[in-house]
Amino acid sequence: MTTPDHLEELLNATSSAFKSGALVRLRLVGYHGSEPDLKSVEIKKITVKAGDKYSFTYRYKTRDTIKNFFETEALDLLRHALKTEFGSAQLATTDFDMAFERKGDRTQLKRTEVEGREPPSTDHNRVKNRPLTDTGKLWLKALAITGKDGAVRHNAQDKFRQINKMVEIFAPLIQALKVENPLIVDMGAGKGYLDFALYDYLATVVAHPVRIVGVEMREQLVNDGNATARKSGFDGLSFKTGTIMDYDASGADAVIALHACDTATDDAIFKGVSADAALIAVAPCCHKQIRRQMADGHPDQRLNPLLRHGIFVERQAEMLTDTLRALLLELHGYRTKVFEFVSDAHTPKNNLIVAEKDLRSARDPDAVRKQITEIKAMFGIRQHYLEGLFEA
């Protein structure tokens, strides 16, 4: 009896889907090669002036690299990668999914039929600039981003650019989570712009299963969000009524919060750490708690030139608050990055703190504590609100 060649069967299915326009995505995971920090590779079809190509996105811990290949070269690269460097692959097409897995010399291949999945756009420029290309979606109309004709409203152009940029940043972070069908909890979801955009992109555009729960204290927004999710067919997206601190985030793989005001950002961070979430990402809003302590405390006199003008005090309070947040996250085993995620032309509240659980590269806790103590002493800070949450 002839042993089936599962790898060639997967490559043949990929090639057929590529040629017919049915290819949604091919994702390689379980990397065990020699290239530092490479986590996965995602392949899709693009159309450029030279013709149709396979676009490979190599996802590293802190960056992405994109390379495009014609079919013969692409299939040779895939064959080599799945023989020597990657343990598994997931193929998504408009008609079926395939899961390939290698364990030593043995391979497995499972095929599952699907219905109703639309092929993604292969226009290179549009996909590069806008993750969300279909503006006719029901949720965009429900959130007043688009009008009845499906065109983006004039007064919603900035908002549409913002949510596309958010998807560009958040989607790779979520796709890099080492768990199938991850649970993402959005603290203070509001109308759910990010939740709808992320779910649409991950679950339907790139076929990456995900569950998203938006936590919001305003009941009407929760009811509206759930109604729109149902009408959109977004089975994995839901909204819950409650405050950040009252919500049980146990089991969350990622906790996010956009523009949670003042210490509500700290509440979200605390919930993420308490849930041992692999990813915590927050865009802070307001920094009143630390600014009040700076005004009431006794900062180092050498800082007087920096703190004599109100606008400088405000900016210093912002940097100080978020610096301490990053250090406190590092104290709990997270690797942190702080960066500007949208232009300040669209919103001044544009800093994003991203924390990924990484005990292997965790900093010395004593060194982190020393930094926190020295910074607080320099600026006359008694206690950061987040510290109090961890100590309670």
C-alpha positions as CSV (number, residue, x, y, z in Angstrom):
1,M,0.0,0.0,0.0
2,T,1.4,3.4,-1.0
3,T,1.9,5.9,1.8
4,P,0.1,9.2,0.9
5,D,2.4,12.2,0.3
6,H,0.6,14.7,2.5
7,L,3.0,17.5,1.8
8,E,2.6,17.3,-2.0
9,E,-1.2,17.0,-1.5
10,L,-1.1,20.3,0.5
11,L,1.1,22.0,-2.2
12,N,-1.2,20.8,-5.0
13,A,-4.2,22.2,-3.2
14,T,-2.4,25.5,-2.6
15,S,-1.4,25.7,-6.2
16,S,-5.0,25.0,-7.4
17,A,-6.5,27.5,-5.0
18,F,-3.9,30.1,-6.1
19,K,-4.7,29.7,-9.8
20,S,-8.5,29.7,-9.3
21,G,-8.5,32.7,-7.0
22,A,-9.8,30.6,-4.1
23,L,-6.7,31.0,-1.9
24,V,-7.4,32.9,1.3
25,R,-4.2,32.2,3.3
26,L,-1.5,29.6,4.0
27,R,0.2,29.9,7.4
28,L,3.3,28.0,8.5
29,V,3.9,27.7,12.2
30,G,6.0,25.6,14.6
31,Y,9.3,27.0,13.4
32,H,12.5,25.2,14.5
33,G,15.0,26.5,12.1
34,S,18.2,28.6,12.6
35,E,16.9,32.0,11.9
36,P,16.6,34.1,15.1
37,D,13.2,35.3,16.3
38,L,11.2,34.0,13.3
39,K,7.8,32.9,14.5
40,S,5.6,32.2,11.5
41,V,5.1,32.8,7.8
42,E,1.9,33.8,6.1
43,I,1.3,33.4,2.4
44,K,-1.4,35.0,0.2
45,K,-1.9,35.8,-3.4
46,I,-1.2,39.3,-4.8
47,T,-1.5,40.8,-8.3
48,V,1.2,43.1,-9.4
49,K,2.3,44.5,-12.8
50,A,4.5,41.5,-13.4
51,G,1.6,39.1,-12.8
52,D,0.2,36.9,-9.9
53,K,2.6,36.2,-7.1
54,Y,2.8,34.5,-3.7
55,S,3.4,37.1,-1.0
56,F,5.3,35.7,2.0
57,T,5.1,37.6,5.2
58,Y,7.8,36.5,7.6
59,R,6.7,37.4,11.1
60,Y,9.5,38.0,13.7
61,K,9.1,39.0,17.3
62,T,9.5,42.7,16.6
63,R,9.1,43.1,12.8
64,D,7.6,41.7,9.6
65,T,9.4,41.1,6.3
66,I,7.5,40.6,3.1
67,K,8.9,38.8,0.0
68,N,7.1,38.0,-3.2
69,F,7.7,35.0,-5.5
70,F,6.3,33.5,-8.7
71,E,4.7,30.1,-8.3
72,T,7.5,27.7,-9.1
73,E,9.9,29.4,-6.7
74,A,7.2,29.8,-4.0
75,L,6.3,26.1,-4.1
76,D,9.9,25.1,-3.9
77,L,10.3,27.3,-0.8
78,L,7.2,25.9,0.8
79,R,8.3,22.3,0.1
80,H,11.7,22.9,1.8
81,A,10.2,24.9,4.7
82,L,7.7,22.2,5.6
83,K,10.3,19.4,5.2
84,T,13.0,21.0,7.4
85,E,11.9,24.1,9.3
86,F,8.1,24.2,10.2
87,G,6.1,21.6,12.0
88,S,2.7,22.5,10.7
89,A,0.7,24.5,8.2
90,Q,-2.9,25.7,7.8
91,L,-4.4,26.3,4.4
92,A,-7.6,28.4,4.1
93,T,-9.5,28.6,0.8
94,T,-13.0,29.7,-0.1
95,D,-14.2,26.1,-0.2
96,F,-12.1,24.1,2.4
97,D,-9.4,24.3,5.0
98,M,-6.4,21.9,5.3
99,A,-4.3,21.3,8.4
100,F,-0.9,19.7,7.8
101,E,1.3,18.5,10.6
102,R,4.7,16.7,10.8
103,K,5.8,14.6,13.7
104,G,9.2,13.2,13.1
105,D,8.9,11.1,9.9
106,R,5.1,10.9,10.1
107,T,2.7,13.5,8.6
108,Q,-1.0,14.1,8.9
109,L,-3.4,16.1,6.7
110,K,-7.0,17.0,7.6
111,R,-9.4,18.6,5.2
112,T,-12.6,20.4,6.4
113,E,-15.2,21.8,4.0
114,V,-16.4,25.4,4.5
115,E,-19.2,27.6,3.0
116,G,-19.7,31.2,2.4
117,R,-16.1,32.4,2.6
118,E,-15.3,35.2,0.1
119,P,-11.9,35.4,-1.6
120,P,-9.8,38.3,-0.5
121,S,-8.7,41.1,-2.8
122,T,-5.4,40.4,-4.5
123,D,-4.8,44.1,-5.4
124,H,-1.3,44.7,-4.0
125,N,-1.6,48.4,-3.2
126,R,-5.0,48.2,-1.6
127,V,-4.1,45.3,0.6
128,K,-0.9,47.0,1.6
129,N,-2.5,50.2,2.6
130,R,-5.8,49.1,4.0
131,P,-6.5,45.8,5.8
132,L,-10.2,46.5,5.5
133,T,-11.0,46.9,1.9
134,D,-14.7,46.0,1.7
135,T,-16.6,49.1,2.9
136,G,-20.0,47.5,2.3
137,K,-20.0,45.6,5.6
138,L,-23.0,46.0,7.8
139,W,-21.0,46.9,10.9
140,L,-19.4,49.8,9.2
141,K,-22.8,51.2,8.4
142,A,-24.1,50.5,11.9
143,L,-21.2,52.5,13.4
144,A,-21.8,55.4,10.9
145,I,-18.4,54.9,9.2
146,T,-20.1,54.4,5.8
147,G,-23.3,55.5,4.3
148,K,-26.1,53.6,2.6
149,D,-24.0,53.5,-0.6
150,G,-21.1,51.8,1.2
151,A,-18.8,54.8,0.8
152,V,-16.9,56.0,3.8
153,R,-18.6,59.2,5.1
154,H,-16.6,62.4,4.8
155,N,-16.7,63.0,8.5
156,A,-15.6,59.5,9.2
157,Q,-12.4,59.4,7.1
158,D,-10.1,59.9,10.0
159,K,-11.9,57.2,12.1
160,F,-11.7,54.7,9.2
161,R,-7.9,55.4,8.8
162,Q,-7.5,54.9,12.6
163,I,-9.3,51.6,12.8
164,N,-7.3,50.3,9.8
165,K,-4.1,51.4,11.5
166,M,-5.2,49.7,14.7
167,V,-5.8,46.4,12.7
168,E,-2.4,46.7,11.2
169,I,-0.8,46.8,14.6
170,F,-3.1,44.5,16.6
171,A,-3.7,41.7,14.1
172,P,-0.1,40.5,13.9
173,L,0.2,40.6,17.7
174,I,-2.9,38.4,18.1
175,Q,-1.9,36.1,15.2
176,A,1.5,35.6,17.0
177,L,-0.2,34.2,20.1
178,K,0.6,30.5,20.5
179,V,-2.9,29.4,20.9
180,E,-5.7,28.4,18.6
181,N,-8.9,30.5,18.7
182,P,-7.5,33.0,21.2
183,L,-9.8,35.0,23.5
184,I,-9.3,38.8,23.4
185,V,-11.0,41.0,26.0
186,D,-11.4,44.7,25.2
187,M,-11.8,46.7,28.4
188,G,-14.0,49.8,28.0
189,A,-15.0,48.8,24.4
190,G,-17.3,51.8,23.8
191,K,-19.0,51.3,20.4
192,G,-16.6,48.5,19.6
193,Y,-14.8,50.1,16.6
194,L,-11.7,48.1,17.2
195,D,-13.6,44.9,18.1
196,F,-15.6,44.8,14.9
197,A,-12.6,45.7,12.8
198,L,-10.3,43.1,14.4
199,Y,-12.9,40.4,14.2
200,D,-13.8,41.1,10.6
201,Y,-10.2,41.1,9.5
202,L,-9.0,38.1,11.5
203,A,-12.0,35.8,11.2
204,T,-13.1,36.6,7.7
205,V,-10.3,38.2,5.7
206,V,-7.4,36.1,6.8
207,A,-9.4,33.2,8.3
208,H,-7.7,33.2,11.7
209,P,-10.3,32.0,14.3
210,V,-10.6,34.4,17.3
211,R,-13.0,35.2,20.1
212,I,-13.5,38.8,21.2
213,V,-15.4,40.1,24.2
214,G,-16.0,43.9,24.5
215,V,-16.6,45.0,28.1
216,E,-18.6,48.2,28.4
217,M,-20.5,49.7,31.3
218,R,-23.1,51.5,29.2
219,E,-25.9,49.0,28.6
220,Q,-27.2,50.6,25.4
221,L,-23.9,50.3,23.7
222,V,-23.6,46.7,24.7
223,N,-27.1,45.9,23.3
224,D,-26.3,47.8,20.1
225,G,-23.0,46.0,19.7
226,N,-24.5,42.5,20.2
227,A,-27.3,43.3,17.8
228,T,-24.8,44.4,15.1
229,A,-22.5,41.4,15.7
230,R,-25.5,39.0,15.3
231,K,-26.6,40.7,12.1
232,S,-23.1,40.6,10.8
233,G,-22.8,36.9,11.5
234,F,-19.8,37.5,13.8
235,D,-20.5,34.5,16.1
236,G,-17.2,34.9,18.0
237,L,-17.8,38.6,18.9
238,S,-19.9,39.6,21.9
239,F,-20.3,42.5,24.3
240,K,-20.8,42.3,28.1
241,T,-22.1,44.9,30.5
242,G,-19.8,45.8,33.4
243,T,-16.8,47.7,34.7
244,I,-13.3,46.8,34.1
245,M,-12.6,45.8,37.7
246,D,-15.8,43.8,38.0
247,Y,-15.2,41.8,34.9
248,D,-13.7,38.3,35.3
249,A,-11.0,38.1,32.6
250,S,-9.8,34.6,33.5
251,G,-8.8,32.7,30.4
252,A,-8.1,35.8,28.3
253,D,-5.1,35.4,26.0
254,A,-5.0,39.1,25.3
255,V,-6.4,42.1,27.2
256,I,-6.6,45.4,25.3
257,A,-7.9,48.9,26.2
258,L,-8.1,52.0,24.0
259,H,-8.3,55.4,25.7
260,A,-9.5,54.1,29.1
261,C,-9.4,57.3,31.1
262,D,-6.7,57.9,33.8
263,T,-6.5,54.9,36.2
264,A,-8.9,52.8,34.1
265,T,-5.9,52.0,32.0
266,D,-4.2,50.6,35.1
267,D,-7.3,48.6,35.9
268,A,-7.1,47.0,32.5
269,I,-3.4,46.2,32.9
270,F,-4.0,44.7,36.3
271,K,-6.8,42.5,34.9
272,G,-4.5,41.4,32.1
273,V,-1.7,40.5,34.5
274,S,-4.1,38.8,36.9
275,A,-5.4,36.7,34.0
276,D,-1.8,35.8,33.0
277,A,-2.7,37.1,29.5
278,A,0.1,36.5,26.9
279,L,-0.6,40.0,25.5
280,I,-1.6,43.3,27.1
281,A,-2.0,46.3,24.9
282,V,-3.3,49.7,26.1
283,A,-3.5,53.2,24.7
284,P,-3.7,55.4,27.7
285,C,-5.9,58.5,28.1
286,C,-5.3,61.2,30.7
287,H,-2.7,61.0,33.4
288,K,-4.3,62.8,36.3
289,Q,-3.2,60.6,39.2
290,I,0.5,61.1,38.8
291,R,0.2,64.8,37.9
292,R,-1.6,65.4,41.2
293,Q,1.1,63.7,43.1
294,M,3.8,65.7,41.3
295,A,2.0,68.9,42.3
296,D,1.6,67.8,45.9
297,G,4.9,66.1,46.4
298,H,8.6,67.3,46.5
299,P,10.3,66.6,43.2
300,D,14.1,66.9,43.0
301,Q,14.9,70.6,42.8
302,R,17.0,70.0,39.7
303,L,13.8,69.3,37.8
304,N,12.4,72.8,38.5
305,P,13.2,74.2,35.0
306,L,11.2,71.2,33.6
307,L,8.3,71.6,35.9
308,R,7.8,75.3,36.1
309,H,5.5,75.4,33.0
310,G,2.1,73.7,33.1
311,I,2.4,72.2,29.6
312,F,5.7,70.6,30.4
313,V,4.3,69.2,33.7
314,E,1.4,67.6,31.7
315,R,3.8,66.0,29.2
316,Q,6.2,64.9,31.9
317,A,3.3,63.4,33.9
318,E,2.3,61.4,30.8
319,M,5.8,60.1,30.2
320,L,6.3,59.3,33.9
321,T,2.9,57.5,34.2
322,D,3.5,55.3,31.2
323,T,7.2,54.6,32.1
324,L,6.1,53.3,35.5
325,R,3.4,51.2,33.8
326,A,5.9,49.6,31.5
327,L,8.3,49.0,34.4
328,L,5.6,47.4,36.5
329,L,4.7,45.1,33.6
330,E,8.3,44.1,33.3
331,L,8.3,43.4,37.0
332,H,5.6,40.8,36.3
333,G,7.5,39.0,33.4
334,Y,6.4,41.0,30.4
335,R,8.5,42.4,27.6
336,T,7.3,46.0,26.8
337,K,7.3,48.4,24.0
338,V,5.9,52.0,24.0
339,F,5.3,53.7,20.6
340,E,3.1,56.1,18.7
341,F,0.4,54.1,16.9
342,V,-1.5,56.8,15.0
343,S,-0.4,60.3,14.0
344,D,-1.0,63.1,16.5
345,A,-2.8,64.9,13.6
346,H,-5.7,62.5,14.2
347,T,-5.6,62.3,18.0
348,P,-3.2,63.4,20.8
349,K,-3.9,60.2,22.7
350,N,-1.7,58.2,20.4
351,N,0.7,56.2,22.6
352,L,0.4,52.5,22.8
353,I,2.0,50.2,25.5
354,V,2.4,46.7,24.2
355,A,3.4,44.0,26.7
356,E,4.1,40.4,25.8
357,K,4.6,37.6,28.4
358,D,8.2,36.5,28.0
359,L,9.7,34.9,31.2
360,R,12.7,33.7,29.3
361,S,14.0,37.3,28.7
362,A,12.5,38.8,31.9
363,R,14.5,41.5,33.6
364,D,16.0,41.2,37.1
365,P,13.1,42.1,39.4
366,D,15.4,43.8,41.9
367,A,16.9,46.0,39.2
368,V,13.4,46.9,38.0
369,R,12.2,47.7,41.6
370,K,15.2,49.9,42.1
371,Q,14.4,51.9,38.9
372,I,10.8,52.4,40.0
373,T,11.9,53.6,43.5
374,E,14.4,56.0,42.1
375,I,12.0,57.5,39.5
376,K,9.3,58.0,42.2
377,A,11.8,59.6,44.5
378,M,13.0,62.0,41.8
379,F,9.5,63.2,41.0
380,G,8.0,63.2,44.4
381,I,5.7,60.3,43.7
382,R,4.3,58.3,46.7
383,Q,2.7,55.4,44.8
384,H,1.6,54.7,41.3
385,Y,-2.1,53.5,41.3
386,L,-1.1,50.3,39.5
387,E,1.3,49.5,42.3
388,G,-1.5,49.7,44.8
389,L,-3.6,47.3,42.8
390,F,-0.8,44.7,42.8
391,E,-0.2,45.1,46.5
392,A,-3.9,44.9,47.5
